[in-house]
């Protein structure tokens, strides 16, 4: 991969995938989508890769979610290739693979960044990391799986509070309710994630992969139980994205001003 937007390195049987846009808080654009999705395809099809660790460059942001500045300019956040589009946001959220994925969350994981963490199998977070779905603050909703996955992975009432307010969830609070597996100092983040990935990689690979597929209901590269959620998700998004508020939110964000909601 010549584009440095996504960096991939091998550590034994572990593939490390790094979102490398620290100047944009590792926000997702079309290049990030293609790069992550391609890396996951590589992992799935290479028997020597037994686990994946995904992280962000720098010490502030794991991923800020969708690149709202690019969105406000009318840029697409997904590639033109329909096969790659089917991978979902960031090339990942509707692209389940059999190889275990560990998110090493090195900073805030907001919006689509949180949704990347939610589709990961295990989360290791730096102690200053935060999670959140702030889409409601910018006229959108967590349409990349967050609107149903957060409610599946946290107690429902707690998930509703965080999703409807858009407020951040500190790493320690997320760990308290099982959203995060381990919280560690930033200096120990990657070593902790890699040590766990290596423990997984030391087990029988086909057994690990079968276990993940059964646990998540993955068949033919899809999670069948998610299909009704995605269908509903698409209908709601289609309506919302035609609204004035959905245009106003990203524009206000890009212009660094308070949005003026019209509820239409």
N, C-alpha and C positions, 0 to 999 in steps of 0.2 A: 504494500500500500504506500504510494508516494505522497499522497496528501497527508499533512501532519495534523489535520484536525482530530483524527483518532490515532493514537499510538498503540501498537500491539507489541508485546514482548512475551517471550516464553520463560517460565521458571520451572524447569522440569516438565511435569505433566500438566502444569497450570498455565493458562493463557491470561495475561493481564491486559485489560482494555482500559485505556485512559482517555477521557474526554479532554482534549487539549485546546481549550479556548478560554484560558483564564482571564483574558482581557474583556471577554463578554460573559464572565461568570459561568463559563462552560454551558451557555445556553444552547439549545438544540436548533440547528438549521438543517437544510437538506444534506449537507456534507456529513454532519453528525449522524443523521438518520442512516445514510448509506454505509458509513464507516462502522457503526455498531452492528447493524444488521449483517453486514458482510463478515465481521469478526465472529458473530454467533454462528453463522453458516459454516465458517471454517472450523470452529470448535466442534460443532455437531458432526461434521463429516471426517474429522481427523481422529482416528482411534488413539493416537498418542496424547491427545488433550482430554483430560479427565475432569477438569473443573475450570471455571472462569471466575476471575476477580475483576469487577468493574469499579473504577474510581474516577475522580476528577483531578485535573492539574491544579497545583497551588494548595493553599491552606485555608481558603475562605469559602469556596463554593464547590460542592460535589456537582451540582447542576441546578441552574436557576430556572429550568423548564424551557418552555418555548421562547424563541428569540422574538420578543414582542416588537423590538425596533425593526427587525426585518419584516415582521408581519405588518406593521404599520406602513411600510414602504410597498406593500403589495407582493412581497416575495413569498414563494411557496416554501413551506418547511419540510416538504417531502420530495423525493425524486420523481422523475417522470415515469420510470419503469413500474408497471402495475404489479409485478411480482414483489418488488421492494416496497411499494406502497402497502401491500397486504401485511407487511411486518408490523404495521402500526407505528404510532409515534415513537421517535428515536430509533426506529428499526427494531423495536424490542417489545413493546407492551402487548402486542398480539402475535408474538413470535416465540412461543415456548419451545425450548430445546430440552433434550434429555440430560445434558451435562449440567451439573449443579452450578448455580451462579451465586457468588457472594458479592454483595455491594459493600465496598469499603468507603464509607461516607465521611469525607474529609472536611466537610463544611456544611453550609445549608443545602438542603435538598427540597426545593420548593416547586410547586406545580408539577410539571412534567418530570422534574428531578425526583420528586417524591414518588411519582408513578413508576419511574425506573426502579427505585428501591422496593416498591411494593411488589413488582413482578419478580424481583430477585428472591432466591430461596432462603438466604441468610443475610442478615445485616450486621456489620461491625461498624460502629460509629465512633468518631473522635468525640471527646467529651464536650467540645464546644459546638458540635453539630446540631442542627435543627431540621425538623421536617415540617411540611405544611402544604396545604392546598389553597393558595390565596386567589384562585381564579375568580371567586365572587367579588373580589375587590377591583377587578379590571373588566367586568362585564362578560366574563366567560364562565364555564364550569369545568370541573375536572373530567374531561371527556376522553382521557387516555387511560381509563381503567380506574382512576382514583375514586370516582363517585361510588363505585361498588366495592372496590378492593379495600378501601380504608374501613368501611363498615364491616367487612368480613374479617379483618385482621386486628381490629380494636373492639372493645365493647361498644355496642351500637350507639348508646347515648353519648359516650365520649367522642366517638367518630363524628356524630352529628354536630356536636359543639364545635369541634375544630374545623369541620368542613364548611359549616354555615357562617362561622365568624371569619374564616380564613386565617386565624391566628396560628403562630408557629408552635410546634411541639418540641420542647427541649429533648435532647437525646436521653437524658436520665429518666424523664417522664415516659418517653416512648419505650424504654427498656422495662420500666415498672409494669407496663401492661402487655409486654411480650411482642411489641412491634420490632424491637431491636434485640439482637442476641447478646451482644457485649458492647460495653462502652469503655473506651481506653484512651489514654493520652494520645494526642496526634502523632507524637514521635513513635508510638508503638502500633499505629493503625495498620500499616501494610504488613509488618512482621506478624501481627496477630491474624490478619486475614489470610496470609500465605500459609501460616502454620496450620490453620484450620483446613484450608484447601488441600494441603499436602496430606493431612490425616484422611480426608475423604478420598483423595487420589490413591492412597495406599490400599484401599479396599478393592474388591473385585469390580471392575468398571461396569460390566454388563448388569451386575446386581444393583449397583448404585443407580444406574440409568432406569432400570425397570422399576425400582422403588420410587423414583421421582415421578415417572409416568403414571404409576398407579395412584400415588398420593394426590396428584393434581388432575388426574383424568385426562392425560395427554394421549391423543390418538391421531395419527397422521398429521402431526404438527399443529394440532388445535386442541384447545380445552373445551370439550363439548358443553360443559355446564355454563361456560361464559357466553355462549351464543345468544341467549335471550337478553343478557345485559348489553351486549354490543349492539343488538338490533334496536333496543330501546334507546341506547346511547346515541345512535345515528339519527333517530327520529328527533330527539330533543335537540341535538346539535344543529340539525338542519333548520329548525325553527329559530333557535337562539341566534345563529350566525346571520340571520337576515334582519335582526333587530338593530335599531339605532344604538342601543347601549353596547352591543358587541363591537360596533365600530368606534364608539366613543372611548371605551376602556383602553385599548392598546394605544390609541392616539394620545390620550391624556398621559399615559405612562411615558410614551416617547417624548412628549413635550414637558414632562416633569411638572404636571399640574394636577389639581384635584378634578376627578371626572364629574360631569354633570349628568346624572341619571335621569332618564325620561320614562322608564318602565314601558318602553315601546320599541 
